[in-house]
Amino acid sequence: MEHTSRVGIRSVVLAAAFLAPLLLAGCSVAVTDPASSASPMASDPRGWMPDAPDASPAPAASEASAAPDAESSTEVDPDVRAQLDRTRLRELVTQNLTCVDGSATVGRDLDGMYVELTGDCTTVTILASAGGVLLPEVGTVTIKGDGATVVMTSATRIAFDKSADINVVGWESGTPDIAYAGTANITTPLS
């Protein structure tokens, strides 16, 4: 009996040693060159997010507190420009909202949707994630969601909450004051 138990235990240990690497194997990641494949935006514009930004020079003194992984660019990357094309994004709009008394909130109930705001907007707060927001000229835009694509005519101030990550924000005119927080948020002028 003692011999059978040892053989059984030895078999279990051997099987565990053989299977452990297979069971504990992690996921793999494939790195592809976007220039060598078809544009990911052609198939699904909402599924594309830019790569994590490279280190960039220190932001201007007018920017409040720049996070080290935030990126602001004076040169517009062609892929980002395509992602922030107002005409293309307008075709995806599923909700139209109006600023009332100068303010509006794009709530979490609009996650994954494309929203266009109209009217006189002094303050706009974006809580929604994984969608798009088209804005007119605004005073202050505060972004608290993740993975949003935001295009505005112009803004006085753009503020990212510390919980806001992977947002892509563009403005068509002016030079807004930008308060960076969160991770991998990208801002860029579109003209």
Buried (B, 14 or more C-beta within 10 A) or exposed (E): EEEEEEEEEEEEEEEEEEEEEEEEEEEEEEEEEEEEEEEBBEEEBBEBBBEEBEEEEEBEEEBBEBBEBBBBBEEBBEBBEBBBBBEBBEEBBEBEBEBEEEBBBBBEEBBEBBBBBEEBBEBBBBBBBBBBBBBBBBBBBBBBBBBBBBBBBBBBBBBBBEEBBBBBBBBBEEEBBBBBBBBBBBBBBBE
